[in-house]
Amino acid sequence: MINNRRYFIAGVLAATFGVAGIFSIDSIQASGSRLQAEIKFARRIGIYDSTSYSSRMLARPIAEQAFYRGLTSVMYELNFIESLSPDEMKHLGIIPATDDKPVISRKAAIESIFRAISFAVNSGAVKPSRETANLQPFSDWIIEEKYMQGLGEALDRGIIKGMPNGRFCPNTHLKTSDALVIFKRMFDAYAVQTAEPVKKQVVAIEPGNQSEPATGFNLERLQKAGAFSTIDCNVKMNPVKPLKLKELYGMLHGILTQADKPAYLTELKYFVRNRSMKRKVTRTMLAGLGSIMVRALSCPNVESKALYADVKAGSGLDRALSFLSRAGIRLGYENNQLKGYEVVTTEEAVGMLNKIVDSADQFRQNQGISATRNDFDSFKALIEGRKARIRRILNRNSEPGN
């Protein structure tokens, strides 16, 4: 009886490991406590935020819609896509446009990962880490040729991992725990990108639209515009370090508040609503926020259109960059590459804001009515002259005989 029970337990464990497929054994067996990092990540980016991560729930098959929603959140968090709408993922061909199924198979889930990775590589968002795979790693699943690029990336970056027995079990339902593991691995694989050295200056100013240089790490102009009225960093920011969204948001909020632009304050809050304020600002985010500022502050139109080789025409990012171009601001590199996924330095963000504030009609008007030293001297002379005239009148009236 004991031997039979032992064999039964061994058989169950063997079946569990076989279903585990490409995922690590620890993560498949894990309870909620062993998936702390994955659960923390999922909650941070808003995947299944209201769900209780019990061991029973983690062991359940994940619904197709829930998996694709999670993948969309990861893609958005990595700045591979521009919105959290599943329509964009469907339009790009990453997730199918067919009706949702109650569960998703391991094969369908990993094929969508392959498509997502291939899209990121082909769009220039990431650099490929290796050549396209040319070997079939699994004995029970022949991967189609169109997925070999994504397969090579996924294997090289550790997003999927093979098993000693070479099986994949493609038709088995994907568990929630497996989905959380794959999402975390994908994010970790691409969260940090190595930026190329910046050529000359990153914020380029179109000629003929500036009264004085507006780039560089000059915080005085922004301070007068109210950029530091709502945050504590003031003038102690390091120009060469990345800027966090919380810091940039605080500066923009202060400027728009002082400029009395409630409608654009609402748009600013809407822009950051689904983003972590602890995130580092990428150039894509900087362009979106900058477009809000140039529209809010009525920057002059210089009839300029900057073209970017790695930006899709007609996209939201393309429209944001068009608004900046009209204000004489160009982001990115001299070879017409934006590289929107790169994290920007504080100096780049400040340079853009300096240009916007310097050319804004509202701040120019404020500067025009501001009193100067000469104004005070003239006013002082006028008062002194009136006082002298009053004394002469009083002295005449006090003379004898009057």
C-alpha positions in Angstrom: 0.0 0.0 0.0 2.8 2.4 0.9 4.7 1.6 -2.3 1.6 2.1 -4.4 1.0 5.5 -2.7 4.6 6.4 -3.3 4.4 5.6 -7.0 1.1 7.6 -7.2 2.8 10.7 -5.7 5.8 10.3 -8.0 3.5 10.0 -11.0 1.6 13.2 -10.0 4.9 15.1 -9.6 6.2 13.9 -12.9 3.0 15.0 -14.6 3.2 18.4 -12.9 6.8 18.9 -14.2 5.8 17.8 -17.7 3.0 20.4 -17.8 5.5 23.0 -16.5 7.2 22.9 -19.9 9.3 26.0 -20.6 8.8 27.6 -17.1 11.1 27.0 -14.2 10.0 24.3 -11.8 10.1 26.6 -8.7 7.6 29.0 -10.2 5.2 26.3 -11.2 5.1 24.7 -7.8 5.1 28.0 -6.0 2.4 29.3 -3.8 1.7 33.0 -3.5 4.6 33.5 -1.1 7.1 32.1 -3.6 5.8 34.4 -6.4 6.2 37.5 -4.4 8.3 39.3 -7.1 5.9 38.4 -9.9 2.8 39.3 -7.8 4.4 42.6 -6.8 5.2 43.4 -10.4 1.7 42.5 -11.6 0.1 44.7 -9.0 2.5 47.6 -9.8 1.5 47.8 -13.4 -2.2 47.1 -12.7 -2.5 43.4 -13.9 -5.4 41.7 -12.1 -5.1 44.4 -9.4 -8.2 43.4 -7.5 -7.6 39.7 -7.4 -6.5 37.8 -4.4 -3.4 35.8 -5.3 -4.2 32.5 -3.5 -2.5 29.3 -4.3 -5.7 28.0 -5.8 -6.2 31.0 -8.0 -2.6 30.8 -9.2 -3.1 27.2 -10.2 -6.2 27.9 -12.3 -6.0 28.3 -16.1 -5.9 31.9 -17.1 -8.6 33.3 -19.4 -7.5 34.3 -22.9 -8.7 37.9 -22.4 -6.9 38.2 -19.1 -3.7 37.0 -20.6 -3.8 39.4 -23.5 -4.7 42.2 -21.2 -1.7 41.4 -19.1 0.6 41.3 -22.2 -0.8 44.6 -23.3 0.1 46.1 -19.9 3.6 44.8 -20.2 4.0 46.1 -23.7 2.7 49.5 -22.7 5.0 49.6 -19.6 8.0 48.9 -21.9 6.8 51.7 -24.2 6.5 49.3 -27.1 2.9 50.5 -27.7 1.2 53.8 -27.2 -2.0 52.9 -25.3 -3.5 50.2 -23.1 -6.3 49.6 -25.6 -6.4 46.1 -27.0 -7.4 47.6 -30.3 -3.8 48.7 -30.9 -2.5 45.2 -30.1 -5.1 43.7 -32.5 -4.2 46.2 -35.2 -0.5 45.3 -34.9 -1.3 41.6 -35.2 0.1 40.8 -31.8 -3.2 39.4 -30.4 -6.0 37.9 -32.5 -9.1 39.8 -33.4 -11.3 36.8 -32.9 -13.8 36.3 -30.0 -12.3 35.6 -26.6 -12.0 32.1 -25.3 -12.5 31.0 -21.7 -8.9 29.8 -21.5 -5.7 30.1 -23.5 -3.3 27.3 -24.4 0.4 27.4 -23.8 1.0 27.4 -27.5 -1.3 30.4 -28.2 0.1 32.4 -25.3 3.8 31.9 -26.3 3.0 32.6 -29.9 1.7 36.0 -28.9 4.9 36.5 -26.9 6.9 35.7 -30.1 4.8 38.2 -32.1 5.2 40.9 -29.4 9.0 40.4 -29.4 9.2 40.5 -33.2 7.2 43.7 -33.3 9.6 45.3 -30.8 12.6 44.3 -32.8 11.2 45.2 -36.2 10.0 48.6 -34.9 13.5 49.4 -33.6 12.3 49.6 -30.0 14.9 47.0 -29.0 18.1 45.7 -30.5 18.1 41.9 -31.3 20.4 40.0 -29.0 21.2 37.2 -31.3 20.6 35.6 -34.7 17.2 34.1 -35.6 16.8 30.7 -34.1 17.3 27.8 -36.6 16.7 24.8 -34.4 13.5 23.4 -33.0 13.9 23.2 -29.2 10.8 21.1 -28.4 10.0 17.5 -29.3 6.2 17.9 -29.2 5.8 21.3 -30.9 7.2 22.3 -34.3 7.3 26.1 -34.2 6.4 27.9 -37.5 9.1 29.7 -39.4 7.5 33.1 -38.9 8.1 32.8 -35.1 11.8 31.9 -35.2 13.0 35.4 -34.7 10.8 35.8 -31.5 11.9 32.3 -30.4 15.6 33.2 -30.7 15.1 36.3 -28.6 12.9 34.6 -26.0 15.5 31.8 -25.5 18.5 34.1 -25.4 16.9 36.5 -22.9 15.6 33.8 -20.7 11.9 34.6 -21.3 11.2 31.0 -21.9 13.3 28.1 -20.7 13.5 24.5 -21.9 13.2 21.3 -19.9 15.5 18.4 -19.8 12.9 16.1 -21.5 12.5 18.6 -24.4 8.7 18.6 -24.1 6.5 21.7 -24.3 2.9 20.4 -23.9 1.5 23.1 -26.3 -2.2 22.2 -25.9 -2.2 22.4 -22.1 -4.0 25.4 -20.6 -1.7 28.1 -19.3 -1.9 28.7 -15.6 -2.2 32.1 -13.9 1.1 31.5 -12.1 2.8 30.7 -15.5 1.4 33.9 -17.0 2.8 36.1 -14.1 6.2 34.5 -14.5 6.4 35.1 -18.2 5.2 38.7 -17.9 7.9 39.4 -15.2 10.6 37.8 -17.3 9.6 39.7 -20.4 9.6 43.0 -18.6 13.0 42.3 -16.9 14.5 41.3 -20.3 13.7 44.6 -21.9 13.2 47.2 -19.1 16.7 48.5 -19.3 18.0 49.6 -22.7 21.5 50.7 -23.5 21.4 54.1 -25.1 23.8 55.2 -27.8 26.0 58.2 -27.0 24.2 61.4 -27.8 25.6 63.3 -30.7 26.2 67.0 -29.8 23.0 68.1 -28.1 19.9 66.0 -27.9 17.4 68.9 -27.9 17.9 70.6 -31.2 16.5 74.1 -31.7 15.4 75.2 -35.2 17.2 78.3 -36.3 15.5 81.7 -36.4 13.1 81.1 -33.5 15.0 82.0 -30.4 16.0 85.3 -28.7 18.7 83.6 -26.7 20.0 80.1 -26.2 17.3 78.1 -24.3 19.0 74.8 -24.0 21.4 73.7 -21.3 20.8 73.1 -17.6 19.4 76.5 -16.7 16.8 76.3 -14.0 16.3 80.0 -13.4 13.8 80.5 -16.2 11.8 77.5 -15.1 11.8 78.7 -11.5 10.3 82.0 -12.5 7.6 80.2 -14.5 6.5 78.2 -11.4 8.1 74.9 -12.2 9.4 74.3 -8.7 6.4 75.6 -6.8 4.9 72.1 -6.1 8.0 69.8 -5.7 10.9 69.7 -3.4 13.7 69.1 -5.8 14.2 72.8 -6.7 17.6 73.4 -8.2 19.4 70.4 -6.8 18.6 68.0 -9.7 21.6 66.3 -11.4 21.7 67.1 -15.1 23.3 63.8 -16.2 20.9 61.5 -14.3 17.6 60.2 -15.5 14.5 62.2 -14.6 11.6 60.5 -12.8 8.1 61.0 -14.0 7.1 62.4 -10.6 9.7 65.2 -10.9 8.8 66.1 -14.5 5.1 66.0 -13.7 5.7 68.3 -10.7 7.4 70.9 -12.9 4.8 70.8 -15.6 2.0 71.0 -13.0 3.6 74.1 -11.4 4.0 75.9 -14.8 0.5 75.2 -15.9 -0.9 76.2 -12.5 0.9 79.5 -12.6 -0.2 80.0 -16.2 -3.8 79.3 -15.1 -4.5 76.5 -17.6 -7.0 74.2 -15.9 -8.0 72.4 -19.0 -4.4 71.4 -19.8 -3.9 70.4 -16.1 -6.6 67.9 -16.6 -5.0 66.6 -19.8 -1.7 66.3 -17.9 -3.3 64.3 -15.2 -5.0 62.1 -17.8 -1.7 61.5 -19.5 0.0 60.1 -16.4 -3.0 58.3 -14.9 -1.9 54.7 -15.7 1.8 55.3 -15.3 3.9 54.7 -12.2 5.2 58.1 -11.0 8.5 56.4 -10.0 9.3 55.5 -13.6 12.1 57.1 -15.5 11.0 59.4 -18.3 11.5 58.0 -21.8 11.8 60.2 -24.9 8.3 59.0 -26.0 6.9 60.3 -22.7 8.8 63.5 -22.9 7.4 64.1 -26.4 3.8 63.6 -25.2 4.2 65.8 -22.2 6.0 68.5 -24.3 3.1 68.6 -26.8 0.7 69.4 -23.9 3.0 72.3 -22.9 3.4 73.9 -26.3 -0.4 73.8 -26.9 -1.2 75.1 -23.4 1.3 78.0 -23.6 0.6 79.0 -27.2 4.1 78.8 -28.5 4.7 80.5 -31.9 4.5 78.4 -35.0 7.7 78.3 -37.0 6.2 76.2 -39.9 8.6 73.4 -39.3 8.1 69.6 -39.6 10.7 67.2 -38.2 10.7 63.7 -39.7 11.7 60.7 -37.7 12.7 57.4 -39.4 11.6 55.3 -36.4 8.2 56.9 -35.7 5.0 55.6 -37.4 3.3 58.3 -39.5 -0.1 59.3 -38.1 0.5 57.8 -34.7 -0.1 59.6 -31.4 3.7 60.0 -31.0 4.0 61.4 -34.5 1.3 64.0 -33.7 3.0 65.0 -30.4 6.3 65.4 -32.2 4.6 67.6 -34.8 3.4 70.0 -32.1 7.0 70.2 -30.8 8.3 70.8 -34.4 6.0 73.7 -34.9 7.5 75.3 -31.7 11.0 74.8 -33.1 11.9 71.8 -30.9 13.3 68.6 -32.2 14.1 65.5 -30.0 16.4 62.6 -30.7 19.5 62.3 -32.9 20.9 63.9 -35.9 20.3 60.8 -38.1 16.5 61.3 -37.8 16.2 58.6 -35.1 14.0 59.4 -32.1 14.8 56.2 -30.1 11.7 56.8 -28.0 12.4 53.9 -25.7 15.5 55.5 -24.3 15.5 57.1 -20.8 16.2 60.8 -21.0 18.5 62.8 -18.8 17.3 65.7 -16.6 19.3 68.0 -18.9 17.4 67.0 -22.0 14.0 67.5 -20.3 15.0 70.8 -18.8 16.4 72.0 -22.2 13.1 71.3 -23.9 11.1 73.0 -21.1 13.4 76.0 -21.2 12.7 76.4 -24.9 9.0 76.1 -24.4 8.8 78.6 -21.6 11.2 81.0 -23.4 9.0 81.2 -26.5 5.6 81.0 -24.8 3.4 84.0 -25.6 2.0 84.1 -22.1 5.4 84.3 -20.4 6.5 86.9 -22.9 3.5 89.0 -22.0 4.2 88.6 -18.4 7.8 89.7 -19.0 6.5 92.7 -21.0 4.5 94.1 -18.1 7.1 93.4 -15.4 8.7 96.4 -13.9 12.4 96.9 -14.5 15.0 98.9 -12.5 14.6 101.8 -14.9 10.9 101.8 -14.3 11.5 102.1 -10.6 14.0 105.0 -11.1 11.5 106.8 -13.3 8.7 106.3 -10.9 10.9 107.5 -8.0 11.9 110.7 -9.9 8.2 111.4 -10.7 7.3 111.1 -7.0 10.2 113.3 -5.9 9.2 115.9 -8.5 5.6 116.0 -7.2 6.8 116.3 -3.6 9.0 119.3 -4.6 6.1 120.9 -6.4 3.8 120.5 -3.4 6.5 122.0 -1.1 6.8 125.1 -3.4 3.0 125.6 -3.3 2.9 125.3 0.5 5.8 127.7 0.9 4.2 130.3 -1.3 1.0 130.0 0.6 2.8 130.4 4.0 4.6 133.6 2.9 3.6 136.9 4.8 0.9 138.9 3.1 -0.7 135.9 1.4 
